[in-house]
Amino acid sequence: MNHLSLTLEPLKADPSVLVLKEGMRGWPTVFFHVHADSGLVVEAPHPVFDWGTPELAWRAFDSFHADVLIVAGTHRANRA
């Protein structure tokens, strides 16, 4: 049985942002603003297929001080 192994650590560039990562391919990366209370969640559903999506999502996350940013870990055409 495979066990899910998650790590939550501060972002080096901005310690007020925590990063949740799971080491397996296909899983999302999730960022949390530590002190945010906006209730906003930003998603980047196709970061590889849709050019510029991660950068745009990060700008929205940072500009609106959203609580969470979720960046997908799979390609748009993945059917797994």
C-alpha positions as CSV (number, residue, x, y, z in Angstrom):
1,M,0.0,0.0,0.0
2,N,1.3,3.5,-0.9
3,H,1.1,6.1,1.8
4,L,0.6,9.7,0.9
5,S,3.6,11.8,2.1
6,L,2.9,15.5,2.2
7,T,5.3,18.3,3.2
8,L,4.3,21.8,4.2
9,E,7.1,24.3,4.2
10,P,7.6,28.1,3.9
11,L,8.3,29.5,0.5
12,K,11.9,30.7,0.4
13,A,11.0,34.0,-1.5
14,D,8.2,34.8,1.0
15,P,8.0,33.0,4.3
16,S,4.4,34.2,4.8
17,V,3.4,31.7,2.1
18,L,3.4,28.0,2.8
19,V,3.8,25.4,0.1
20,L,2.1,21.9,0.3
21,K,3.8,19.4,-2.0
22,E,3.3,15.7,-2.6
23,G,6.2,14.0,-4.2
24,M,4.2,12.0,-6.7
25,R,3.8,13.0,-10.3
26,G,0.3,14.3,-11.2
27,W,-0.5,15.8,-7.8
28,P,-1.0,19.5,-7.4
29,T,1.1,22.1,-5.6
30,V,-0.8,24.2,-3.1
31,F,0.2,27.5,-1.7
32,F,-1.3,29.1,1.4
33,H,-1.0,32.7,2.6
34,V,-0.4,32.3,6.3
35,H,-2.3,35.4,7.4
36,A,-4.9,35.7,4.6
37,D,-8.6,35.7,5.3
38,S,-10.0,36.8,2.0
39,G,-11.9,33.5,1.3
40,L,-10.4,33.5,-2.2
41,V,-9.0,30.4,-3.9
42,V,-7.1,30.7,-7.2
43,E,-6.6,27.7,-9.5
44,A,-4.2,27.1,-12.3
45,P,-5.8,24.0,-14.0
46,H,-3.5,23.4,-17.0
47,P,-0.1,25.0,-16.1
48,V,1.9,23.2,-18.9
49,F,-0.7,23.2,-21.7
50,D,-2.0,26.8,-21.2
51,W,1.0,29.0,-21.6
52,G,1.4,31.6,-18.8
53,T,-1.3,30.1,-16.6
54,P,1.0,29.6,-13.5
55,E,2.3,33.2,-13.7
56,L,-1.1,34.7,-14.1
57,A,-2.5,32.6,-11.2
58,W,0.5,33.6,-9.0
59,R,-0.1,37.3,-9.7
60,A,-3.8,36.9,-8.8
61,F,-2.9,35.0,-5.6
62,D,-0.4,37.6,-4.6
63,S,-2.4,40.7,-5.7
64,F,-5.7,39.8,-4.1
65,H,-4.0,38.1,-1.1
66,A,-6.0,35.0,-1.8
67,D,-6.0,32.3,0.9
68,V,-5.0,29.5,-1.5
69,L,-3.4,28.9,-4.9
70,I,-3.7,25.4,-6.4
71,V,-1.5,24.6,-9.4
72,A,-2.5,21.3,-11.1
73,G,0.1,18.6,-11.6
74,T,-1.1,17.0,-14.8
75,H,-1.5,17.8,-18.4
76,R,-4.9,18.8,-19.9
77,A,-5.0,15.5,-21.9
78,N,-4.2,13.3,-19.0
79,R,-7.0,10.7,-18.5
80,A,-5.6,8.9,-15.5
